[in-house]
Amino acid sequence: MHLAEIPSGTTDWTTITRTEHPGETGMAYWRTQHFGSIRVRMVEYSPGYLADHWCVKGHILLCLEGELHTELADGRQFVLAAGMSYQVADRAEPHRSSTAVGARLFIVD
């Protein structure tokens, strides 16, 4: 990730339009900002959410609330609680997310 040509500023996430993204089960709600090639999102997963795809995009992800389960294609699984984060490189390890109780995340990719 190279951060360039991004002016100093703040984001009031409550003013960013929320978009809906259905999962295999449940729903993901995104509030998204773009800064050049960098995408920054505030994401909420509803209780019972399961991603409808294996993701190969790299992320830096911070769990703000709830609990996030991340499954890697090789079978490993990780659980994030509020205050925990993970990072994965582009095309490094296919992964997908789920949550039984819901989660609120801050994601940079």
N, CA, C and O atoms as CSV, one atom per row, in Angstrom:
chain,resi,resn,atom,element,x,y,z
A,1,MET,N,N,0.849,-1.163,0.000
A,1,MET,CA,C,0.000,0.000,0.000
A,1,MET,C,C,0.895,1.227,0.000
A,1,MET,O,O,1.824,1.337,0.801
A,2,HIS,N,N,0.606,2.135,-0.900
A,2,HIS,CA,C,1.341,3.386,-0.968
A,2,HIS,C,C,0.334,4.515,-0.785
A,2,HIS,O,O,-0.571,4.672,-1.604
A,3,LEU,N,N,0.477,5.292,0.265
A,3,LEU,CA,C,-0.433,6.403,0.550
A,3,LEU,C,C,0.178,7.680,-0.003
A,3,LEU,O,O,1.169,8.184,0.526
A,4,ALA,N,N,-0.413,8.195,-1.062
A,4,ALA,CA,C,0.100,9.405,-1.700
A,4,ALA,C,C,-1.060,10.261,-2.176
A,4,ALA,O,O,-2.138,9.760,-2.493
A,5,GLU,N,N,-0.818,11.544,-2.217
A,5,GLU,CA,C,-1.790,12.503,-2.740
A,5,GLU,C,C,-3.150,12.388,-2.057
A,5,GLU,O,O,-4.194,12.470,-2.702
A,6,ILE,N,N,-3.116,12.196,-0.744
A,6,ILE,CA,C,-4.332,12.186,0.058
A,6,ILE,C,C,-4.271,13.393,0.979
A,6,ILE,O,O,-3.423,13.450,1.869
A,7,PRO,N,N,-5.159,14.355,0.776
A,7,PRO,CA,C,-5.127,15.527,1.656
A,7,PRO,C,C,-5.557,15.160,3.071
A,7,PRO,O,O,-6.337,14.230,3.272
A,8,SER,N,N,-5.048,15.890,4.037
A,8,SER,CA,C,-5.444,15.705,5.420
A,8,SER,C,C,-6.935,15.984,5.537
A,8,SER,O,O,-7.442,16.922,4.923
A,9,GLY,N,N,-7.630,15.186,6.312
A,9,GLY,CA,C,-9.061,15.401,6.457
A,9,GLY,C,C,-9.655,14.453,7.465
A,9,GLY,O,O,-8.966,13.597,8.020
A,10,THR,N,N,-10.939,14.611,7.695
A,10,THR,CA,C,-11.677,13.749,8.614
A,10,THR,C,C,-12.860,13.143,7.871
A,10,THR,O,O,-13.284,13.648,6.831
A,11,THR,N,N,-13.379,12.066,8.413
A,11,THR,CA,C,-14.565,11.428,7.843
A,11,THR,C,C,-15.596,11.249,8.938
A,11,THR,O,O,-15.316,10.627,9.963
A,12,ASP,N,N,-16.776,11.785,8.731
A,12,ASP,CA,C,-17.918,11.530,9.602
A,12,ASP,C,C,-18.674,10.379,8.960
A,12,ASP,O,O,-19.452,10.585,8.029
A,13,TRP,N,N,-18.447,9.163,9.457
A,13,TRP,CA,C,-18.998,7.971,8.824
A,13,TRP,C,C,-20.516,7.968,8.810
A,13,TRP,O,O,-21.118,7.283,7.984
A,14,THR,N,N,-21.152,8.719,9.708
A,14,THR,CA,C,-22.620,8.754,9.715
A,14,THR,C,C,-23.180,9.485,8.507
A,14,THR,O,O,-24.363,9.344,8.198
A,15,THR,N,N,-22.348,10.269,7.812
A,15,THR,CA,C,-22.824,11.012,6.639
A,15,THR,C,C,-22.575,10.270,5.327
A,15,THR,O,O,-23.018,10.721,4.271
A,16,ILE,N,N,-21.880,9.150,5.381
A,16,ILE,CA,C,-21.568,8.380,4.180
A,16,ILE,C,C,-22.729,7.426,3.887
A,16,ILE,O,O,-23.184,6.704,4.774
A,17,THR,N,N,-23.202,7.427,2.643
A,17,THR,CA,C,-24.320,6.578,2.257
A,17,THR,C,C,-23.987,5.108,2.494
A,17,THR,O,O,-22.911,4.635,2.126
A,18,ARG,N,N,-24.917,4.402,3.108
A,18,ARG,CA,C,-24.750,2.984,3.410
A,18,ARG,C,C,-25.253,2.155,2.232
A,18,ARG,O,O,-26.351,2.388,1.726
A,19,THR,N,N,-24.447,1.186,1.799
A,19,THR,CA,C,-24.856,0.270,0.737
A,19,THR,C,C,-25.033,-1.118,1.321
A,19,THR,O,O,-24.380,-1.475,2.302
A,20,GLU,N,N,-25.927,-1.909,0.711
A,20,GLU,CA,C,-26.232,-3.244,1.198
A,20,GLU,C,C,-25.591,-4.297,0.301
A,20,GLU,O,O,-25.607,-4.180,-0.924
A,21,HIS,N,N,-25.026,-5.327,0.929
A,21,HIS,CA,C,-24.354,-6.407,0.216
A,21,HIS,C,C,-24.783,-7.728,0.856
A,21,HIS,O,O,-24.290,-8.088,1.925
A,22,PRO,N,N,-25.703,-8.451,0.205
A,22,PRO,CA,C,-26.171,-9.707,0.802
A,22,PRO,C,C,-25.074,-10.752,0.832
A,22,PRO,O,O,-24.274,-10.866,-0.096
A,23,GLY,N,N,-25.054,-11.511,1.913
A,23,GLY,CA,C,-24.151,-12.644,2.020
A,23,GLY,C,C,-24.870,-13.915,1.612
A,23,GLY,O,O,-26.015,-13.873,1.162
A,24,GLU,N,N,-24.201,-15.040,1.770
A,24,GLU,CA,C,-24.888,-16.319,1.583
A,24,GLU,C,C,-26.046,-16.380,2.571
A,24,GLU,O,O,-27.138,-16.851,2.250
A,25,THR,N,N,-25.780,-15.891,3.784
A,25,THR,CA,C,-26.826,-15.620,4.768
A,25,THR,C,C,-26.511,-14.264,5.378
A,25,THR,O,O,-25.349,-13.862,5.439
A,26,GLY,N,N,-27.528,-13.565,5.825
A,26,GLY,CA,C,-27.331,-12.261,6.458
A,26,GLY,C,C,-26.970,-11.174,5.467
A,26,GLY,O,O,-27.013,-11.373,4.253
A,27,MET,N,N,-26.613,-10.019,6.010
A,27,MET,CA,C,-26.370,-8.836,5.197
A,27,MET,C,C,-25.135,-8.101,5.694
A,27,MET,O,O,-24.857,-8.062,6.892
A,28,ALA,N,N,-24.398,-7.517,4.752
A,28,ALA,CA,C,-23.289,-6.619,5.070
A,28,ALA,C,C,-23.701,-5.216,4.650
A,28,ALA,O,O,-24.277,-5.020,3.580
A,29,TYR,N,N,-23.404,-4.249,5.498
A,29,TYR,CA,C,-23.692,-2.843,5.216
A,29,TYR,C,C,-22.363,-2.102,5.192
A,29,TYR,O,O,-21.608,-2.122,6.164
A,30,TRP,N,N,-22.089,-1.450,4.070
A,30,TRP,CA,C,-20.810,-0.757,3.886
A,30,TRP,C,C,-21.020,0.744,3.826
A,30,TRP,O,O,-21.992,1.221,3.241
A,31,ARG,N,N,-20.117,1.476,4.426
A,31,ARG,CA,C,-19.951,2.915,4.204
A,31,ARG,C,C,-18.519,3.047,3.686
A,31,ARG,O,O,-17.571,2.690,4.384
A,32,THR,N,N,-18.363,3.555,2.471
A,32,THR,CA,C,-17.087,3.467,1.765
A,32,THR,C,C,-16.569,4.827,1.344
A,32,THR,O,O,-17.319,5.668,0.849
A,33,GLN,N,N,-15.285,5.031,1.545
A,33,GLN,CA,C,-14.559,6.197,1.050
A,33,GLN,C,C,-13.392,5.697,0.206
A,33,GLN,O,O,-12.788,4.670,0.516
A,34,HIS,N,N,-13.078,6.428,-0.862
A,34,HIS,CA,C,-11.914,6.104,-1.695
A,34,HIS,C,C,-10.925,7.259,-1.610
A,34,HIS,O,O,-11.299,8.428,-1.713
A,35,PHE,N,N,-9.672,6.912,-1.421
A,35,PHE,CA,C,-8.579,7.877,-1.389
A,35,PHE,C,C,-7.540,7.379,-2.387
A,35,PHE,O,O,-6.672,6.580,-2.036
A,36,GLY,N,N,-7.627,7.846,-3.623
A,36,GLY,CA,C,-6.783,7.304,-4.674
A,36,GLY,C,C,-7.122,5.838,-4.844
A,36,GLY,O,O,-8.291,5.491,-5.013
A,37,SER,N,N,-6.126,4.973,-4.802
A,37,SER,CA,C,-6.360,3.539,-4.971
A,37,SER,C,C,-6.705,2.830,-3.658
A,37,SER,O,O,-6.893,1.613,-3.644
A,38,ILE,N,N,-6.788,3.576,-2.563
A,38,ILE,CA,C,-7.077,2.996,-1.248
A,38,ILE,C,C,-8.578,3.088,-0.968
A,38,ILE,O,O,-9.178,4.156,-1.090
A,39,ARG,N,N,-9.172,1.959,-0.592
A,39,ARG,CA,C,-10.577,1.924,-0.196
A,39,ARG,C,C,-10.621,1.783,1.318
A,39,ARG,O,O,-9.948,0.921,1.884
A,40,VAL,N,N,-11.409,2.626,1.976
A,40,VAL,CA,C,-11.575,2.593,3.432
A,40,VAL,C,C,-13.063,2.409,3.701
A,40,VAL,O,O,-13.899,3.127,3.154
A,41,ARG,N,N,-13.382,1.426,4.562
A,41,ARG,CA,C,-14.792,1.116,4.800
A,41,ARG,C,C,-15.096,0.945,6.280
A,41,ARG,O,O,-14.270,0.459,7.053
A,42,MET,N,N,-16.284,1.350,6.649
A,42,MET,CA,C,-16.893,0.988,7.914
A,42,MET,C,C,-17.950,-0.046,7.526
A,42,MET,O,O,-18.873,0.265,6.774
A,43,VAL,N,N,-17.821,-1.260,8.028
A,43,VAL,CA,C,-18.679,-2.368,7.610
A,43,VAL,C,C,-19.389,-2.943,8.825
A,43,VAL,O,O,-18.790,-3.141,9.882
A,44,GLU,N,N,-20.677,-3.206,8.651
A,44,GLU,CA,C,-21.461,-3.888,9.684
A,44,GLU,C,C,-21.986,-5.185,9.090
A,44,GLU,O,O,-22.570,-5.188,8.006
A,45,TYR,N,N,-21.777,-6.293,9.804
A,45,TYR,CA,C,-22.346,-7.580,9.431
A,45,TYR,C,C,-23.497,-7.873,10.372
A,45,TYR,O,O,-23.368,-7.739,11.589
A,46,SER,N,N,-24.627,-8.275,9.801
A,46,SER,CA,C,-25.775,-8.634,10.624
A,46,SER,C,C,-25.498,-9.963,11.337
A,46,SER,O,O,-24.665,-10.748,10.884
A,47,PRO,N,N,-26.192,-10.212,12.445
A,47,PRO,CA,C,-26.084,-11.531,13.062
A,47,PRO,C,C,-26.437,-12.610,12.033
A,47,PRO,O,O,-27.377,-12.454,11.253
A,48,GLY,N,N,-25.674,-13.699,12.043
A,48,GLY,CA,C,-25.926,-14.786,11.101
A,48,GLY,C,C,-25.315,-14.580,9.724
A,48,GLY,O,O,-25.611,-15.341,8.802
A,49,TYR,N,N,-24.456,-13.552,9.563
A,49,TYR,CA,C,-23.843,-13.283,8.255
A,49,TYR,C,C,-22.807,-14.348,7.899
A,49,TYR,O,O,-22.019,-14.774,8.743
A,50,LEU,N,N,-22.824,-14.771,6.622
A,50,LEU,CA,C,-21.792,-15.619,6.037
A,50,LEU,C,C,-21.516,-15.080,4.644
A,50,LEU,O,O,-22.430,-14.970,3.828
A,51,ALA,N,N,-20.270,-14.745,4.367
A,51,ALA,CA,C,-19.895,-14.213,3.054
A,51,ALA,C,C,-20.290,-15.191,1.953
A,51,ALA,O,O,-20.262,-16.407,2.145
A,52,ASP,N,N,-20.657,-14.642,0.801
A,52,ASP,CA,C,-21.082,-15.464,-0.328
A,52,ASP,C,C,-19.930,-15.788,-1.284
A,52,ASP,O,O,-20.161,-16.284,-2.387
A,53,HIS,N,N,-18.686,-15.507,-0.863
A,53,HIS,CA,C,-17.533,-15.747,-1.735
A,53,HIS,C,C,-16.263,-15.890,-0.898
A,53,HIS,O,O,-16.221,-15.499,0.269
A,54,TRP,N,N,-15.248,-16.450,-1.511
A,54,TRP,CA,C,-13.908,-16.477,-0.937
A,54,TRP,C,C,-13.195,-15.251,-1.466
A,54,TRP,O,O,-13.101,-15.070,-2.680
A,55,CYS,N,N,-12.698,-14.417,-0.596
A,55,CYS,CA,C,-12.065,-13.150,-0.969
A,55,CYS,C,C,-10.560,-13.358,-1.132
A,55,CYS,O,O,-9.932,-14.046,-0.327
A,56,VAL,N,N,-9.988,-12.763,-2.176
A,56,VAL,CA,C,-8.539,-12.841,-2.386
A,56,VAL,C,C,-7.888,-11.459,-2.311
A,56,VAL,O,O,-6.691,-11.314,-2.560
A,57,LYS,N,N,-8.687,-10.448,-1.967
A,57,LYS,CA,C,-8.154,-9.095,-1.831
A,57,LYS,C,C,-7.466,-8.951,-0.476
A,57,LYS,O,O,-7.914,-9.530,0.513
A,58,GLY,N,N,-6.400,-8.195,-0.429
A,58,GLY,CA,C,-5.718,-7.918,0.823
A,58,GLY,C,C,-6.475,-6.890,1.644
A,58,GLY,O,O,-7.120,-5.998,1.093
A,59,HIS,N,N,-6.397,-7.015,2.946
A,59,HIS,CA,C,-7.085,-6.095,3.859
A,59,HIS,C,C,-6.241,-5.871,5.105
A,59,HIS,O,O,-5.406,-6.696,5.475
A,60,ILE,N,N,-6.480,-4.750,5.729
A,60,ILE,CA,C,-6.159,-4.536,7.139
A,60,ILE,C,C,-7.506,-4.278,7.783
A,60,ILE,O,O,-8.211,-3.349,7.390
A,61,LEU,N,N,-7.872,-5.083,8.760
A,61,LEU,CA,C,-9.216,-5.074,9.307
A,61,LEU,C,C,-9.154,-4.993,10.827
A,61,LEU,O,O,-8.415,-5.741,11.467
A,62,LEU,N,N,-9.931,-4.083,11.397
A,62,LEU,CA,C,-10.043,-3.921,12.845
A,62,LEU,C,C,-11.486,-4.179,13.255
A,62,LEU,O,O,-12.406,-3.553,12.729
A,63,CYS,N,N,-11.683,-5.092,14.185
A,63,CYS,CA,C,-13.014,-5.380,14.721
A,63,CYS,C,C,-13.314,-4.355,15.817
A,63,CYS,O,O,-12.616,-4.291,16.829
A,64,LEU,N,N,-14.350,-3.563,15.602
A,64,LEU,CA,C,-14.734,-2.526,16.561
A,64,LEU,C,C,-15.755,-3.025,17.576
A,64,LEU,O,O,-15.710,-2.659,18.751
A,65,GLU,N,N,-16.678,-3.868,17.108
A,65,GLU,CA,C,-17.740,-4.406,17.970
A,65,GLU,C,C,-18.092,-5.800,17.497
A,65,GLU,O,O,-17.894,-6.134,16.329
A,66,GLY,N,N,-18.609,-6.606,18.390
A,66,GLY,CA,C,-19.086,-7.933,18.031
A,66,GLY,C,C,-17.961,-8.944,17.939
A,66,GLY,O,O,-16.944,-8.838,18.624
A,67,GLU,N,N,-18.166,-9.927,17.075
A,67,GLU,CA,C,-17.200,-11.011,16.919
A,67,GLU,C,C,-17.193,-11.453,15.463
A,67,GLU,O,O,-18.246,-11.703,14.878
A,68,LEU,N,N,-16.005,-11.548,14.883
A,68,LEU,CA,C,-15.843,-11.922,13.486
A,68,LEU,C,C,-15.082,-13.237,13.390
A,68,LEU,O,O,-14.033,-13.398,14.013
A,69,HIS,N,N,-15.604,-14.168,12.618
A,69,HIS,CA,C,-14.934,-15.428,12.340
A,69,HIS,C,C,-14.377,-15.342,10.921
A,69,HIS,O,O,-15.092,-14.995,9.981
A,70,THR,N,N,-13.097,-15.661,10.781
A,70,THR,CA,C,-12.454,-15.668,9.471
A,70,THR,C,C,-11.948,-17.072,9.200
A,70,THR,O,O,-11.197,-17.646,9.987
A,71,GLU,N,N,-12.375,-17.608,8.075
A,71,GLU,CA,C,-11.963,-18.941,7.659
A,71,GLU,C,C,-11.046,-18.803,6.455
A,71,GLU,O,O,-11.382,-18.099,5.502
A,72,LEU,N,N,-9.904,-19.456,6.482
A,72,LEU,CA,C,-8.998,-19.483,5.342
A,72,LEU,C,C,-9.274,-20.732,4.519
A,72,LEU,O,O,-9.741,-21.742,5.044
A,73,ALA,N,N,-8.981,-20.655,3.226
A,73,ALA,CA,C,-9.255,-21.775,2.325
A,73,ALA,C,C,-8.506,-23.036,2.732
A,73,ALA,O,O,-8.932,-24.143,2.405
A,74,ASP,N,N,-7.387,-22.876,3.445
A,74,ASP,CA,C,-6.624,-24.051,3.881
A,74,ASP,C,C,-7.190,-24.688,5.152
A,74,ASP,O,O,-6.625,-25.651,5.671
A,75,GLY,N,N,-8.315,-24.146,5.655
A,75,GLY,CA,C,-8.985,-24.727,6.809
A,75,GLY,C,C,-8.730,-24.029,8.125
A,75,GLY,O,O,-9.463,-24.262,9.086
A,76,ARG,N,N,-7.712,-23.176,8.208
A,76,ARG,CA,C,-7.466,-22.449,9.461
A,76,ARG,C,C,-8.624,-21.487,9.721
A,76,ARG,O,O,-9.260,-20.991,8.791
A,77,GLN,N,N,-8.882,-21.236,11.001
A,77,GLN,CA,C,-9.941,-20.313,11.398
A,77,GLN,C,C,-9.441,-19.409,12.506
A,77,GLN,O,O,-8.667,-19.825,13.368
A,78,PHE,N,N,-9.896,-18.157,12.470
A,78,PHE,CA,C,-9.523,-17.163,13.470
A,78,PHE,C,C,-10.781,-16.462,13.953
A,78,PHE,O,O,-11.730,-16.281,13.190
A,79,VAL,N,N,-10.788,-16.074,15.201
A,79,VAL,CA,C,-11.905,-15.327,15.773
A,79,VAL,C,C,-11.367,-13.998,16.273
A,79,VAL,O,O,-10.409,-13.947,17.044
A,80,LEU,N,N,-12.000,-12.926,15.822
A,80,LEU,CA,C,-11.647,-11.588,16.292
A,80,LEU,C,C,-12.747,-11.062,17.188
A,80,LEU,O,O,-13.926,-11.125,16.838
A,81,ALA,N,N,-12.368,-10.549,18.334
A,81,ALA,CA,C,-13.275,-9.827,19.221
A,81,ALA,C,C,-12.965,-8.339,19.072
A,81,ALA,O,O,-11.977,-7.964,18.441
A,82,ALA,N,N,-13.803,-7.509,19.649
A,82,ALA,CA,C,-13.578,-6.062,19.587
A,82,ALA,C,C,-12.170,-5.723,20.066
A,82,ALA,O,O,-11.719,-6.202,21.107
A,83,GLY,N,N,-11.491,-4.894,19.290
A,83,GLY,CA,C,-10.133,-4.485,19.622
A,83,GLY,C,C,-9.056,-5.320,18.953
A,83,GLY,O,O,-7.872,-5.001,19.062
A,84,MET,N,N,-9.448,-6.387,18.261
A,84,MET,CA,C,-8.476,-7.235,17.557
A,84,MET,C,C,-8.486,-6.909,16.065
A,84,MET,O,O,-9.475,-6.396,15.541
A,85,SER,N,N,-7.382,-7.208,15.386
A,85,SER,CA,C,-7.282,-6.945,13.957
A,85,SER,C,C,-6.612,-8.106,13.240
A,85,SER,O,O,-6.013,-8.980,13.867
A,86,TYR,N,N,-6.722,-8.102,11.911
A,86,TYR,CA,C,-5.920,-9.007,11.095
A,86,TYR,C,C,-5.503,-8.295,9.827
A,86,TYR,O,O,-6.071,-7.269,9.452
A,87,GLN,N,N,-4.511,-8.852,9.181
A,87,GLN,CA,C,-4.026,-8.330,7.927
A,87,GLN,C,C,-3.702,-9.495,7.015
A,87,GLN,O,O,-3.229,-10.535,7.473
A,88,VAL,N,N,-3.954,-9.327,5.734
A,88,VAL,CA,C,-3.660,-10.355,4.740
A,88,VAL,C,C,-3.330,-9.642,3.431
A,88,VAL,O,O,-3.923,-8.610,3.114
A,89,ALA,N,N,-2.398,-10.184,2.685
A,89,ALA,CA,C,-1.961,-9.575,1.426
A,89,ALA,C,C,-2.882,-9.968,0.269
A,89,ALA,O,O,-3.591,-10.972,0.339
A,90,ASP,N,N,-2.860,-9.170,-0.784
A,90,ASP,CA,C,-3.585,-9.499,-2.013
A,90,ASP,C,C,-3.155,-10.877,-2.514
A,90,ASP,O,O,-1.964,-11.183,-2.572
A,91,ARG,N,N,-4.120,-11.690,-2.868
A,91,ARG,CA,C,-3.904,-13.005,-3.476
A,91,ARG,C,C,-3.036,-13.946,-2.626
A,91,ARG,O,O,-2.460,-14.900,-3.149
A,92,ALA,N,N,-2.944,-13.680,-1.337
A,92,ALA,CA,C,-2.085,-14.503,-0.472
A,92,ALA,C,C,-2.827,-15.719,0.072
A,92,ALA,O,O,-2.346,-16.846,-0.054
A,93,GLU,N,N,-3.979,-15.504,0.667
A,93,GLU,CA,C,-4.716,-16.575,1.315
A,93,GLU,C,C,-6.210,-16.302,1.191
A,93,GLU,O,O,-6.734,-15.423,1.876
A,94,PRO,N,N,-6.901,-17.036,0.333
A,94,PRO,CA,C,-8.349,-16.833,0.221
A,94,PRO,C,C,-9.014,-16.973,1.594
A,94,PRO,O,O,-8.672,-17.858,2.378
A,95,HIS,N,N,-9.961,-16.090,1.861
A,95,HIS,CA,C,-10.600,-16.054,3.168
A,95,HIS,C,C,-12.059,-15.642,3.021
A,95,HIS,O,O,-12.450,-15.027,2.028
A,96,ARG,N,N,-12.850,-15.990,4.021
A,96,ARG,CA,C,-14.238,-15.531,4.061
A,96,ARG,C,C,-14.640,-15.304,5.507
A,96,ARG,O,O,-14.087,-15.899,6.433
A,97,SER,N,N,-15.613,-14.430,5.670
A,97,SER,CA,C,-16.025,-13.987,6.998
A,97,SER,C,C,-17.409,-14.496,7.346
A,97,SER,O,O,-18.245,-14.745,6.478
A,98,SER,N,N,-17.623,-14.643,8.645
A,98,SER,CA,C,-18.950,-14.960,9.165
A,98,SER,C,C,-19.041,-14.418,10.589
A,98,SER,O,O,-18.030,-14.127,11.226
A,99,THR,N,N,-20.267,-14.291,11.067
A,99,THR,CA,C,-20.494,-13.888,12.451
A,99,THR,C,C,-21.855,-14.390,12.908
A,99,THR,O,O,-22.846,-14.263,12.189
A,100,ALA,N,N,-21.898,-14.946,14.076
A,100,ALA,CA,C,-23.171,-15.381,14.658
A,100,ALA,C,C,-23.897,-14.210,15.311
A,100,ALA,O,O,-25.125,-14.135,15.281
A,101,VAL,N,N,-23.123,-13.291,15.905
A,101,VAL,CA,C,-23.718,-12.233,16.732
A,101,VAL,C,C,-23.703,-10.852,16.071
A,101,VAL,O,O,-24.271,-9.903,16.611
A,102,GLY,N,N,-23.055,-10.735,14.903
A,102,GLY,CA,C,-22.896,-9.437,14.252
A,102,GLY,C,C,-21.538,-8.853,14.577
A,102,GLY,O,O,-20.899,-9.219,15.564
A,103,ALA,N,N,-21.111,-7.932,13.721
A,103,ALA,CA,C,-19.807,-7.298,13.927
A,103,ALA,C,C,-19.787,-5.939,13.232
A,103,ALA,O,O,-20.471,-5.729,12.230
A,104,ARG,N,N,-19.007,-5.036,13.772
A,104,ARG,CA,C,-18.730,-3.740,13.134
A,104,ARG,C,C,-17.230,-3.650,12.946
A,104,ARG,O,O,-16.462,-3.848,13.887
A,105,LEU,N,N,-16.812,-3.345,11.710
A,105,LEU,CA,C,-15.414,-3.420,11.316
A,105,LEU,C,C,-14.960,-2.138,10.646
A,105,LEU,O,O,-15.760,-1.426,10.039
A,106,PHE,N,N,-13.680,-1.849,10.757
A,106,PHE,CA,C,-13.014,-0.781,10.010
A,106,PHE,C,C,-12.003,-1.485,9.115
A,106,PHE,O,O,-11.128,-2.198,9.606
A,107,ILE,N,N,-12.119,-1.287,7.795
A,107,ILE,CA,C,-11.318,-2.054,6.835
A,107,ILE,C,C,-10.612,-1.097,5.872
A,107,ILE,O,O,-11.220,-0.162,5.351
A,108,VAL,N,N,-9.326,-1.345,5.647
A,108,VAL,CA,C,-8.549,-0.606,4.662
A,108,VAL,C,C,-8.038,-1.618,3.641
A,108,VAL,O,O,-7.409,-2.614,3.999
A,109,ASP,N,N,-8.315,-1.351,2.370
A,109,ASP,CA,C,-7.818,-2.237,1.312
A,109,ASP,C,C,-7.653,-1.481,-0.004
A,109,ASP,O,O,-7.243,-2.068,-1.006
